[in-house]
Amino acid sequence: MRRARYLGIQKTHLEHVFSAAAINLIRLDAWWNGHPLDRTRASHLARLDLSLAA
């Protein structure tokens, strides 16, 4: 997270821990269901080329 919602080290740390736990749960759910997360990114030009080819 780029900006913390709270002021203070303890609250900010707790927010980061909860955010990390949520991301890990999303990743576990995707792994358990056999839906890998999209790890590849295509540039705007590559996406345009793919859309024109279809």
LUMZA-722677 format. One line per 5 residues: number of its first residue (from 1); their letters; for each residue y, x, z of N, C-alpha, C, O, CB. Coordinates in steps of 0.1 Angstrom, whole numbers, plus 2048, in hexadecimal, padded with zeros to 3 digits. Glycine has a CB too. Example, Ala and Ser with C-alpha at 12.3 -4.5 7.8 and 13.67 -1.06 7.14 Angstrom:
! residues 2
1) AS) 7C7/884/84E/7D3/87B/84E/7DF/884/84E/7DF/88E/855/7D3/871/85A | 7EA/880/847/7F5/889/847/800/881/84F/80B/886/850/7FA/88D/839
END
This chain:
! residues 54
1) MRRAR) 7F4/808/800/800/800/800/80C/809/800/80D/813/807/800/7F6/80C | 816/805/7F8/822/80D/7F7/82B/80B/802/831/815/807/829/80A/7EA | 82D/7FF/807/836/7FC/812/82F/7F5/81D/827/7EB/81A/842/7F5/80D | 831/7F8/829/82B/7F1/834/833/7E5/838/840/7E5/836/829/7FB/840 | 82D/7DB/83C/834/7CF/840/83A/7D0/84E/844/7C9/851/82A/7C3/840
6) YLGIQ) 835/7D9/856/839/7DB/863/840/7E8/866/83E/7F2/85E/82D/7DA/86D | 848/7E8/870/84E/7F5/875/846/7FA/880/841/7F3/889/85D/7F3/879 | 844/807/881/83C/80D/88B/82F/813/886/829/80D/87D/83A/803/897 | 82B/81D/88C/81F/824/887/812/81C/88A/809/81C/882/81E/832/88E | 812/816/896/805/80F/89A/803/803/891/7F8/801/88C/806/80B/8A8
11) KTHLE) 80D/7FB/88F/80B/7EF/887/809/7F3/878/801/7EC/871/818/7E6/888 | 810/7FD/873/80D/802/865/7FF/807/864/7F9/804/859/818/80C/862 | 7FA/80E/86D/7ED/813/86D/7E3/808/86C/7D9/808/865/7EA/81D/878 | 7E5/7FE/875/7DC/7F2/875/7DC/7EB/868/7D2/7E6/863/7E0/7E9/881 | 7E8/7EA/862/7E9/7E3/855/7E1/7EB/84A/7DA/7E5/842/7F7/7E2/850
16) HVFSA) 7E2/7F8/84A/7DA/800/841/7CB/7FF/843/7C4/7FF/839/7DF/80F/842 | 7C7/7FF/84F/7B9/7FD/852/7B4/7F0/84D/7A9/7EF/847/7B6/7FE/862 | 7BB/7E5/84F/7B7/7D8/84B/7B7/7D7/83B/7AE/7D1/835/7C0/7CD/850 | 7C0/7DE/835/7C1/7DE/826/7B5/7E6/821/7AF/7E1/817/7CE/7E4/822 | 7B2/7F1/827/7A6/7F9/822/799/7F1/824/790/7F2/81C/7A6/806/82A
21) AAINL) 798/7EA/830/78C/7E2/832/78B/7D7/828/780/7D4/823/78C/7DC/840 | 796/7D1/824/795/7C6/81A/791/7CB/80C/789/7C5/805/7A3/7BF/819 | 796/7D7/809/793/7DD/7FC/784/7E1/7FC/77D/7DF/7F2/79C/7E9/7F9 | 77F/7E6/807/771/7EA/808/768/7DD/807/75D/7DE/801/76E/7F1/815 | 76C/7D2/80D/764/7C6/80C/764/7C1/7FD/75A/7BC/7F9/76A/7BB/815
26) IRLDA) 76F/7C2/7F6/76F/7BE/7E8/766/7C6/7E0/75F/7C1/7D7/77E/7BE/7E2 | 766/7D3/7E3/75D/7DD/7DB/74F/7DA/7DF/746/7DA/7D6/761/7EB/7DF | 74B/7D7/7EB/73E/7D4/7EF/739/7C8/7E8/72D/7C7/7E4/73C/7D3/7FE | 741/7BD/7E8/73D/7B1/7E2/73B/7B3/7D3/731/7AD/7CE/749/7A6/7E4 | 743/7BB/7CC/741/7BD/7BE/734/7C5/7BC/72C/7C3/7B2/74C/7C5/7B8
31) WWNGH) 731/7CE/7C5/725/7D7/7C3/718/7CE/7C6/70E/7CF/7BF/725/7E3/7CD | 719/7C6/7D1/70D/7BD/7D4/70A/7B3/7C9/6FF/7B0/7C7/710/7B6/7E1 | 714/7AE/7C2/712/7A4/7B8/710/7AA/7AA/70F/7A3/7A0/71E/79B/7B8 | 710/7B7/7A9/70E/7BE/79C/719/7BD/793/717/7BF/787/702/7B8/796 | 725/7BB/798/731/7BB/78F/73A/7C7/792/741/7C7/79C/73A/7AE/791
36) PLDRT) 738/7D2/78A/73F/7DE/78E/74E/7DB/78B/752/7D4/782/73B/7EA/785 | 756/7E2/793/765/7E1/792/769/7E8/785/763/7F2/781/76C/7E7/79E | 773/7E3/77F/778/7E9/772/77F/7F7/776/789/7F7/77C/781/7E0/76B | 778/802/771/77E/80F/775/785/815/769/78C/81F/76B/773/818/779 | 784/80F/75D/78A/815/752/797/80E/74E/798/802/750/781/816/745
41) RASHL) 7A1/815/74A/7AE/80F/746/7B1/813/738/7AE/81F/734/7B9/813/750 | 7B6/80A/731/7B9/80D/723/7C8/80C/722/7CF/804/728/7B3/802/719 | 7CE/815/719/7DC/816/717/7E0/809/710/7D8/802/70A/7E0/823/710 | 7ED/807/70F/7F2/7FB/708/7EF/7FC/6F9/7EB/7F2/6F2/802/7FA/709 | 7EF/808/6F3/7EC/80A/6E5/7DD/808/6E3/7D9/802/6D9/7EF/819/6E1
46) ARLDL) 7D4/80C/6EC/7C6/80A/6EB/7C3/7FB/6EC/7BA/7F6/6E4/7BE/812/6F5 | 7CA/7F4/6F5/7C7/7E5/6F6/7CC/7DE/6E9/7C5/7D5/6E5/7CF/7E0/702 | 7D7/7E3/6E3/7DC/7DD/6D7/7D2/7DF/6CC/7CF/7D6/6C4/7EA/7E2/6D3 | 7CC/7EB/6CB/7C2/7EE/6C1/7B6/7E6/6C3/7B0/7E1/6B9/7BF/7FD/6C1 | 7B2/7E3/6CF/7A6/7DB/6D1/7A8/7CD/6CE/7A0/7C6/6C8/7A2/7DC/6E0
51) SLAA) 7B4/7C8/6D0/7B7/7BA/6CD/7B9/7B8/6BE/7B5/7AD/6B9/7C4/7B5/6D4 | 7BD/7C2/6B7/7BF/7C1/6A8/7B1/7C1/6A2/7AF/7BC/697/7C8/7CB/6A3 | 7A8/7C9/6A8/79A/7CA/6A2/792/7BE/6A3/789/7BC/69B/793/7D6/6A8 | 795/7B6/6AD/78D/7AA/6B0/790/79E/6A7/78A/793/6A8/78E/7A6/6BE
END
